[in-house]
Amino acid sequence: MKRYSLISLPILLLAFIFTSCDQENIKTIYNDGGTPKVSFASKVLVKSMAPADQNVIKVPIYRTSNTGTSPVVNLSFKTTSTNAKGLFTLPDSAVVFESGSDVAYAQIKYSDINKLGATSTYGMSLTIKDSTVLSPTKTNIITITASRQLTFADFGTGKFTSKFFGQSWDQPIQKAVEGEVYKLIDCYATGYPIVFAVNSDNSVTFTLQQTGYVDTTYGMVSLNPLLSTGAVVPGSLKVDKTITLAARFSVSAGSWGPYTETLVLP
């Protein structure tokens, strides 16, 4: 398999750094006056749905203290992507904190994980209706992006041909147990798999993905599905054991394409 030298590999690290301090340096401690206030922990939740979740997405809500009254938090729910409508619901819009607990959970439900697309992403949101119960963070809306957690197993070694890079190489492949979803391990560069799904009509779908190849002038190069009309290359398809990915390659400044990347399955 071809390996490209990476000029730079930006790594985004999220870290909480705690430093000790004397009590005299503490300026303000929030006092809720015995009436707990609530909020979501963050504005965004990315959820991988697994069978162990028993068809429930639990969204935590926190309160400022676990003494005094136990607030009831009334929520509104909406789907923000077309494919989520009718599949996800919030059966109980009133969330109650148990005595002594700092956290309670809104429970978004779906009927059967096997009815969800193997590579689909579902969008939805929750809103705390009453602004008077919000804690100082005032995080009253959380946007949820949910997708199935897939289990990949080794499938074999195929032959990958890249028109964009003008090279071919032996390509290790994994396939999802849950459906015809393939992962090309270290396809263009080490640590950067390429994932795509073959649909029931043998069309192939994939989303924008970083290739791991970093152009010295323009930065990270990403693989994009070719969605524009009038393309001079065929659409992404599986024919027998040959899979074509109709794609553009993009950087922050623009894109190159169209190109057809080809995989022959073992």
N, C-alpha and C positions, 0 to 999 in steps of 0.2 A: 504494500500500500504506500502511496506517495505521502511523504511528510513534508510540510512546509515550515520554514523557520518563522517563528513568531517574533516580530519586532517588539511588540509589547502585549502583555496580557493584563488588562485592567481587572483588578479584583476588588469588588465592593464588599467591604467588611462592615457589618453592623455590630457594634459592641457597646455594652453598657459599662462604663468605667466608674467605679465607686472609689472615692477617696475619703479617708477618715478626717474628721474635723472636731474641734472642741465645741461644746455646747454653746459657748459664748458667740460662736460664729453663725449659729442658726438665727436667721432674721425673722422668718415668719412660718408658723405652723397653722395650717388651715383648721378652723374650728367650725364644725357644721351645726353647733348649737343643740346637739342632741337629735337633730332631724337629718338622717342620712341623705346624702345626695348621690346621684348615680351618673354613670356614663359608660360608653363602650371603651375598651382598652385602646383601640386604634380606629382609624378611619377606613382601614382596608383589611379584609380577611381573604387569604388564598387557601382554599380547602381542596385536598385530595380525598375523594370519596372512596372508601373501601368497604367490603362486605361486613367487616367487624363493626362498622358504624351503625348497623341495623336500620339503614334508610333514614338516618337523621343527621342533620348538620347542626351542631350545638354552637351557639354564638354567646360568648360570655359577656355579662354586664356586671360591673363592679360598683360597690357603694363605699362611701367615705368612712363609715364605721359600722360595726356589727352589733352595736348596742342601741337601745331605744326602740323606736318603731321599726317595723319591717315594711319598707315601701313596696307598693305594687307599681310596676312599670308597664305602662300601656304602649304598645308598639304598632306601627303600621308597616306593612310588607308589600313590596312590589318586585316583579321580575323586570330586569333591565335588558335582557336579550330575548329575542323572539322565540328561540328554541326552549327557553325555560318556562314559558307560559303554559300553565296547565299541568306541568310536571312537578313543580315545587309549590308547597303551601305552608302557611303558618297557622296550624289548627287552633292554637291558643295564643291570642295577642296580648294577654295579661301575664306578666312574669312576676312571680312572688319570691322574695328572698326567704330562705329558711332561717330560723332563729340561730344567731351566732355565726352565720355564714357571710363572708365578704363578697361572694359571687353567686349569681344566679344565671340560668341559661335559657335563652330563647331557642326553641326547637323547630327548625325548618325541616319539613318532611317530604319524602318522595316515595312512590309506591314500590319501586323495584329497581335496584341498581343495574340490572341486566337490560332495562329498557332505555338506559342512557347510552349515548353514542360513545364509542371507545376513545375517540379523539376530540369529542365535542367539549366546548367550554360554555358554562352557564353563568349568567349574570343576574344578580338580585341585590336588594338593599333592605335594610331595616332602619326605622326612624323612631326615636323616643318622642312621643307626641307632646308631652308636657314639659315645656322649657323651664318651669319653676323648680323641677326636681333635679336639674342638671348640676353636676359638680363643677368646680372652677375650670376644668378642661373643656367643658361644653361640647364634648364629642357625642353628638346626638344622632349622627348618621354613620352607618357602616356599610361599605360596598363589598359585596361578597362575590368572588370568582371561584366557581367550583368545577372540578373535572374528575373523571374516574382515575383512580390509582391503578395503573396497569402492572402486570407481572410479566416480565420479559424472560425468555429462555433462549439459549443458544439454538440457532437455526441452521448454521452452516456458513460456508464461505462462497460468496458470489464474485462476479466480475463487475467492477464499477468503471464506467468511462465518462470522463468529464470533458465536455467540449469547451467549457470555460477555461479550464487549466490545460487542456490539450494533452491529457495523460489518462492512462488506465492502470488499475491496480486490483489485486485480490482484496475483497472486502468482507470482513467478518460481519455476520448479520445475526440479530436477535429478533424474535417474533413474540408478540403478546399472547398470553394464554387466553385472554378475553376476546380476541378477535384478530382480523388480518391487519395488524399494525406492526410495522417493521421499524427496527432501530439499527442504523448503520454506525457501528462503533468506530470512533476516531476517524470519521470519514475523510474530511479534508485536513484535520489537524487533531493531535492528541487531546483528549478531554472534551471534544465537541462532537457529540453524536448528531445524526440527522434522522428525524422521525417522520414517517408518513403512513397514511392509511389507505388500503384498497377497499373501495366500496362494493356493494352488491352488483353494480353494473360495470365493474372493472375500471371505473374512473378512480383516479388517485388524488387525494387531498393532503395538503400539508400547510403549515403556517410559517411565517417569517422565523428564520432560525439563524443564529450566528454560526459561521463556518469555522471560526477559530483562526482563519488566515487574516493577518493584519497587513494591509497595504502601507508601505513606508510613507506615502503621501497622504492618503485619505483615511487610514485607520481600519477598524474592523469591517470585514466584508460579510454580508448576510445573504442567505439564500431566501428568495421570495417566490411565492407562487405566481405564475404568469396569468393574470386575470384580464388583461386588456383585450379588447376585441380586435379582430383583423390580424392576429399574430401569424407570423410566417412559419411557426413550428406547431406540430400537433399538440393537443392537450395532454395533460398528465394521464397516462393509461397503463393498464397491465394487459399484455397480450401473451398468452401462454406463460413462459417464465421470464419475459422481458418487461421491465417496468421503466417507463420514461417519466421524467420529471421536467415539465415545461416551466422554466424559471427565468427570473432576472436575478442578477447579483447587485447588491446595493451597498453604498456607504452613505455617510451623512450628507455628502455633497451631491449625490445622485445615484444613477444605476447604469449597469451594462446589461444588454440583452436584446432580444430573447436568446436563451440557450436551452438545449436539451441535454440533460444528464441522464445516463442510462445505467440500469442495474440488471444484470442477468442473474436470476436466482439459481441456487445449486440444484 
